[in-house]
Amino acid sequence: MKKSIHYLIYLTLFLSYLTITTHSWKKEEFRNCNQTPFCKRARSRQPHSCKLIPSDVIINNNGDLVAKLKTKQNPDQDSSDNQYPDLIFSLSVYKDGILRVKIDEEQDPVLKKQRFQVPDVVLDEFESNKLWLQRFNKEVINDDLLESFVVYLSDGYEVVLRSDPFEVFVREQGSGGTRILSFNSHGLFDFEQLRAKNEGEDWEE
């Protein structure tokens, strides 16, 4: 009987704690997606609206596949309009089927601005499992107008950096191999670059 009473007391206290915790959260203190400009812009993007195209693809001294991601310009757009500077794409390969894709802004020596990078996301000892890429092949995917870049991984798999539309995917080795996973298959990727807000502009971060 005493155990039952103790159990009921603990249960009551626990439920009371949950009630207090629940009521301590105030919805009005937090913004939803429609109240957050960058989130609202992201949700409004249409499939296959990504205009990035890889160029200057190489394997660097660190054994990574790297490229510049350029923004495809409209035919009537002034080529001198550098509203969207190049982005830097890098793909690193590790043991046990691990890939790391990183996209960042090209470092600007004038602005000297860098995005914050969360420390300890990749531990130092993890780098000992890195596989150094040696070469890549070029291939035309389906009826694409531009060539794509193919790197062999291991165990019969390879990774493809598709040019237009921009996409990264892993497939079974060989043209037409079954896809295992993909990044940006729907063309929704967007990268909001750091830029100065000029007088009279009403956009928000």
Secondary structure, DSSP 8 states (H G I E B T S, - for coil): -HHHHHHHHHHHHHHHHHHHHHHT--GGGS--GGGSHHHHHHHH--TT---EEEEEEEE-TTS-EEEEEEE---TTS-TT--SS--EEEEEEEEGGGEEEEEEEE---TTT-------TTSS-GGGGGGEE-----EEE--TT-SS-EEEEE-STTEEEEEETTTTEEEEEESSTT--EEEEESTTS-----------TT-----
